[in-house]
Amino acid sequence: MLEFRDKTTTEALIKKIRKISTESNIKIMHVCGTHEMTIARWGLRGLLPKNIKLICGPGCPVCVTSASEIDFAIKLVKEKDVILTTFGDMFRVPGTGSSLSEAKSQGADVRVIYGIDEAAIIATKTEKQVVHFSIGFETTVPSIASEILGSKTLKNFSIICSHRLIPPAMDYLLSSEDIEIDGFICPGHVSTIIGYEPYEVLAEKFAKPMVVGGFEPADILLSILMILKQIKAERPEVENEYKRAVKKEGNILAKKMMNDVFETCDKGWRGIGIIPNSGLRLKDEFTELDGEKKFKVEIRKSQDLRLGCKCGEIMKGKAIPQDCRYFGKACTPESPVGACIVSAEGPCYIAYSYS
C-alpha cells in the first residue's frame, strides 16, 4: 500500500484540492472509525484549506451501542448461570453504572473472544448456556449470520443482537436540520459488503455528493477531491474511489446470509436516539438463538450519557472530543466516562492518541 502513501502523490492531491477549493465552508462527514484513524494519524486535517472541515459521524459500533444493551448483558451474566462472550473493544464500555470488565472482576464469567466461532466452540464443551454479545455494523454481520446458520442444533448457545446499519444513520443525519453536511465519504469496510447502491438513494434524496473511500492517506484525499468536483459541477451522485475492494452490488453471498438470518428493526443509538430500521434482529425461525428472548432479565432505566458527556454530539458531528470537559481528564481509555474513548475506532480514543 506504499503507493497510497507516496509523498509526490499526496502533495499533488493536496495541490488540486487547494486549487478547486472556494471560500465557502464545506463540511464533509465520514462514518468510519478507520477513516478517522487515517485522518488523525497522518494529520490530514492540517493539510487541507481551512474552509474544508472533515467531521466524524457515528462510525464506531461500540460507541453507539446503547447503555441498556450493556446493562442487560451485565445483569444477565451476573444473575444467570451463563458464560458471556464478547469482543475486546466492548469489554470496558460503560453501561449505566458499570461495565463488563467490572462484572468480570466481581466474579462474572465474561470472556473476550476474537470471533463468534470461538463462542460456539465454548458451547460445545460445556453444559452452561453461552451468550455472545454480538455488535458491529454490516461488516461483521455476515460472519455472525454464518455461525447462526451452523448453530441451529446448539441448545446452549444464543446471542444478544446489537448490530446496526449505516445507511439509515446517514439518512437520519442528513434529515436533521441542525446538522450541516455537504458531502459524505462513505465507509469502505461496510461497502465491501453492501456495495454502494444503498447510497445512491440518499444522494438523490438529499442532493449530496458521496464517495466510497479507502483507508490510506491518498484514498482520503482523492475522495475529498472527488466530492469537491461534484460540488463545483453541481452533480451530486455516488462515486467509488475504493474500486480495488468495493463493487456496486457488494458481496452478494454475504448479503444473502444476512437476509436469511436477520431482519431490520428500529434501534436506539447511544447519545443519538432511535433511528428507524437502523438495527437488526434475528428472524422468528431463529428465536431459540435470541438471548434477549431466551432469558427473562429486567433492567432499570438506563442512562446512555453521564451529565456533561458529549459522546452523542461527537457522534452526530456537532462537537469534537476536545469540546468535552471530561476528555483526557476524568475520561481516558483506561478509565472511560463515555463510550467514544474505549475502542480504537472511537473518535475520542483516536483524538487522545494522536492529537
C-alpha positions in Angstrom: 0.0 0.0 0.0 3.0 2.3 -0.1 1.8 3.9 -3.4 -1.2 5.2 -1.4 1.2 7.0 1.0 3.6 8.3 -1.7 4.6 11.9 -0.9 4.5 13.0 -4.5 1.0 11.6 -5.0 -0.4 13.2 -1.8 1.2 16.5 -2.5 -0.3 16.6 -6.0 -3.8 15.7 -4.5 -3.5 18.5 -1.9 -2.5 21.0 -4.6 -5.6 20.0 -6.6 -7.8 20.3 -3.5 -6.5 23.8 -2.8 -6.9 24.8 -6.4 -10.6 23.7 -6.7 -11.5 24.9 -3.2 -13.6 28.0 -2.9 -14.0 30.4 0.1 -17.3 28.8 1.1 -17.2 26.5 4.1 -17.6 22.8 3.2 -18.3 20.1 5.7 -17.5 16.6 4.7 -18.6 13.8 7.0 -17.3 10.2 7.2 -18.9 7.4 9.2 -15.9 5.1 9.7 -13.5 4.8 12.6 -10.7 3.6 10.4 -11.2 6.7 8.2 -10.9 8.9 11.3 -7.7 7.0 12.4 -6.1 7.7 9.0 -7.1 11.3 9.1 -5.7 11.8 12.6 -2.6 9.7 12.3 -1.4 11.4 9.1 -2.5 14.9 10.1 -4.7 15.3 7.0 -7.0 18.0 8.5 -3.9 20.3 8.9 -3.1 19.9 5.2 -6.5 21.0 3.9 -7.7 24.5 3.2 -9.2 26.0 6.4 -12.7 26.2 4.8 -12.8 22.4 4.4 -13.9 20.6 7.5 -13.7 16.9 8.0 -16.2 15.8 10.6 -16.6 12.5 12.2 -20.0 10.8 12.3 -21.3 7.6 14.1 -18.6 5.3 12.6 -17.8 3.3 15.7 -20.3 0.4 16.5 -19.0 0.2 20.1 -19.6 3.9 20.6 -23.2 3.8 19.6 -24.2 0.6 21.5 -26.8 1.7 24.0 -26.3 1.6 27.7 -29.5 -0.6 28.0 -27.9 -3.3 25.9 -24.8 -3.3 28.1 -26.9 -3.2 31.2 -28.8 -6.2 30.0 -25.6 -8.2 29.3 -24.2 -7.3 32.7 -27.3 -8.3 34.6 -27.6 -11.5 32.6 -24.1 -12.7 33.3 -24.4 -11.7 37.0 -27.8 -13.3 37.7 -27.9 -16.3 35.4 -25.5 -19.2 35.3 -24.2 -18.3 31.8 -20.9 -17.6 30.0 -21.0 -14.3 28.3 -18.6 -13.7 25.4 -17.8 -10.5 23.6 -15.2 -8.7 21.6 -12.4 -6.9 23.3 -13.5 -3.3 22.5 -16.8 -3.9 24.2 -15.2 -5.1 27.4 -14.7 -1.8 29.1 -17.5 0.3 27.6 -19.6 1.8 30.4 -23.2 1.0 30.8 -25.4 3.0 33.2 -23.4 2.1 36.2 -20.6 -0.3 35.3 -19.0 -2.3 32.5 -18.5 -6.0 31.6 -14.9 -5.6 32.8 -16.2 -4.6 36.2 -18.7 -7.5 36.2 -15.8 -9.9 35.4 -13.8 -8.5 38.3 -16.7 -9.3 40.6 -16.8 -12.9 39.5 -19.0 -13.0 36.4 -17.9 -15.4 33.6 -17.2 -12.8 30.9 -14.8 -14.0 28.2 -13.2 -11.9 25.4 -13.0 -13.7 22.1 -11.8 -12.8 18.6 -14.6 -14.4 16.6 -18.1 -15.8 17.2 -16.9 -19.2 16.2 -15.0 -19.3 19.5 -18.2 -18.8 21.4 -19.8 -21.7 19.5 -16.8 -23.9 20.3 -17.1 -23.0 24.0 -20.8 -24.0 23.9 -19.9 -27.5 22.6 -17.6 -28.0 25.5 -19.9 -27.0 28.4 -23.4 -27.6 29.6 -23.7 -24.0 30.6 -25.6 -21.5 28.4 -23.2 -19.4 26.3 -24.4 -16.0 25.2 -22.4 -13.9 22.7 -22.8 -10.1 22.9 -22.8 -9.5 19.2 -22.0 -6.0 18.0 -20.9 -4.3 14.8 -22.1 -2.7 11.5 -22.7 -4.6 8.2 -19.0 -5.6 8.1 -19.3 -8.2 10.9 -22.9 -9.3 10.3 -22.1 -12.0 7.6 -19.8 -13.9 9.9 -22.4 -13.8 12.7 -25.1 -15.0 10.2 -22.9 -17.8 9.1 -22.4 -19.0 12.6 -26.1 -18.8 13.4 -26.9 -20.9 10.4 -24.5 -23.5 11.6 -25.5 -23.4 15.2 -29.2 -24.4 15.0 -28.6 -27.6 16.8 -26.8 -26.0 19.8 -29.3 -25.7 22.6 -27.0 -23.8 24.9 -25.9 -21.0 22.5 -27.5 -17.6 21.8 -26.7 -14.0 21.0 -27.6 -10.6 22.2 -28.1 -8.9 18.8 -26.7 -5.3 18.8 -26.0 -4.8 15.2 -26.6 -1.6 13.4 -26.8 -0.4 9.8 -25.0 2.6 8.4 -27.3 3.9 5.5 -30.3 4.6 7.9 -27.9 6.5 10.2 -26.7 8.6 7.2 -30.4 9.2 6.3 -31.1 10.4 9.9 -28.1 12.8 9.9 -29.0 14.3 6.5 -32.6 14.7 7.6 -31.6 16.6 10.8 -32.0 20.4 10.4 -29.3 21.1 13.0 -26.5 19.1 11.3 -24.7 20.6 8.3 -23.3 18.1 5.9 -22.1 19.0 2.3 -20.8 15.6 1.4 -20.1 12.1 2.6 -17.0 9.8 2.5 -18.9 6.5 2.6 -17.4 3.7 4.7 -15.1 1.3 2.9 -15.4 -1.8 5.1 -19.2 -1.6 5.2 -19.3 -1.0 1.4 -17.4 -4.2 0.7 -20.5 -6.0 2.0 -23.4 -3.8 0.9 -21.9 -2.2 -2.2 -22.7 1.4 -2.9 -26.2 1.1 -4.3 -27.8 2.0 -0.9 -26.1 5.4 -1.0 -27.5 6.2 -4.4 -30.9 6.6 -2.9 -29.5 9.0 -0.3 -27.5 11.0 -2.9 -30.7 11.5 -4.9 -32.9 12.2 -2.0 -30.7 14.8 -0.4 -28.7 16.0 -3.4 -25.4 15.4 -1.6 -22.1 14.1 -3.1 -21.0 10.8 -1.8 -17.7 8.9 -2.4 -16.9 5.4 -1.2 -13.3 5.8 0.1 -10.4 3.5 1.0 -8.2 3.8 4.1 -4.8 5.2 3.0 -4.0 8.9 3.0 -4.2 9.1 -0.8 -7.6 7.4 -0.6 -9.0 10.0 1.7 -7.5 13.0 -0.2 -8.8 11.6 -3.5 -12.2 11.1 -2.0 -12.3 14.7 -0.8 -11.2 15.9 -4.3 -14.0 13.9 -5.9 -16.6 15.4 -3.6 -15.3 18.9 -4.3 -15.5 18.3 -8.0 -19.1 17.1 -7.6 -20.0 20.2 -5.6 -18.4 22.5 -8.2 -20.2 20.8 -11.1 -23.5 20.6 -9.1 -23.8 16.9 -9.8 -24.5 15.1 -6.5 -24.0 11.3 -7.1 -22.2 8.3 -5.7 -18.7 7.6 -6.9 -16.4 4.7 -5.9 -12.8 5.6 -5.1 -12.2 2.3 -3.4 -12.5 0.2 -6.6 -9.9 -2.2 -5.6 -12.2 -3.6 -2.9 -15.8 -2.4 -3.5 -18.3 -3.4 -6.2 -21.6 -1.7 -6.8 -23.6 -4.7 -5.8 -21.3 -5.6 -2.9 -20.8 -9.1 -1.7 -23.9 -11.0 -2.9 -23.3 -14.2 -0.9 -22.7 -12.2 2.3 -25.9 -10.1 1.8 -27.9 -13.3 1.2 -26.7 -14.8 4.5 -27.6 -11.6 6.3 -31.1 -11.5 4.8 -31.6 -15.2 5.6 -30.9 -14.7 9.3 -31.8 -11.1 10.2 -34.5 -8.5 9.6 -34.4 -4.8 10.2 -35.9 -3.1 13.2 -35.8 0.3 14.9 -32.7 0.8 17.1 -31.5 3.2 19.7 -28.1 4.7 19.0 -26.2 5.9 22.1 -26.5 9.6 22.5 -28.4 10.0 19.3 -31.8 8.3 19.8 -33.9 5.8 18.0 -33.3 5.6 14.2 -35.9 3.8 12.2 -34.9 0.5 10.5 -31.3 1.0 11.6 -30.9 -2.2 13.6 -31.0 -5.9 13.0 -32.8 -8.7 14.9 -33.0 -12.4 14.4 -35.9 -13.7 12.3 -38.6 -15.7 14.1 -37.2 -19.0 12.9 -34.0 -18.3 15.0 -35.9 -17.3 18.2 -34.1 -20.1 20.2 -30.8 -18.3 19.5 -32.1 -14.9 20.7 -30.6 -14.3 24.1 -32.9 -11.4 24.9 -35.9 -13.6 24.4 -34.4 -16.7 25.9 -33.6 -15.1 29.3 -36.0 -13.0 31.2 -33.9 -10.2 32.6 -35.4 -6.9 33.7 -33.2 -3.8 33.9 -33.9 -0.5 35.5 -34.0 2.7 33.5 -30.7 3.1 31.6 -28.7 6.2 31.0 -26.6 6.5 27.8 -24.6 9.6 28.8 -23.2 10.9 32.0 -24.2 14.6 32.6 -21.8 16.7 30.6 -20.6 13.9 28.3 -20.6 14.9 24.7 -20.4 11.5 23.1 -23.7 12.0 21.4 -22.8 15.4 19.9 -19.5 13.9 18.7 -21.2 11.0 17.0 -23.5 13.5 15.2 -20.6 15.6 14.1 -21.7 18.6 16.2 -18.7 18.5 18.5 -15.1 17.3 18.7 -13.6 15.3 21.6 -11.7 18.4 22.9 -15.1 20.1 23.4 -16.0 17.7 26.2 -15.0 18.7 29.7 -14.1 15.1 30.6 -11.8 14.4 27.6 -8.3 13.5 28.7 -9.0 14.3 32.3 -11.7 12.2 34.0 -12.2 10.3 30.8 -9.3 8.3 29.4 -9.0 4.9 27.6 -8.0 3.4 31.0 -10.9 5.0 32.9 -13.7 5.8 30.4 -16.6 8.1 31.3 -18.1 7.8 27.8 -18.1 5.1 25.1 -16.2 7.1 22.5 -12.8 6.7 24.2 -12.7 2.9 24.6 -12.5 1.4 21.1 -9.6 2.0 18.8 -12.3 3.2 16.3 -13.7 5.7 18.8 -13.2 9.4 17.9 -12.1 10.2 21.5 -9.7 7.4 21.6 -8.2 8.5 18.3 -8.0 12.1 19.4 -6.4 11.1 22.7 -3.8 9.0 20.8 -2.9 11.4 18.0 -4.0 15.0 18.8 
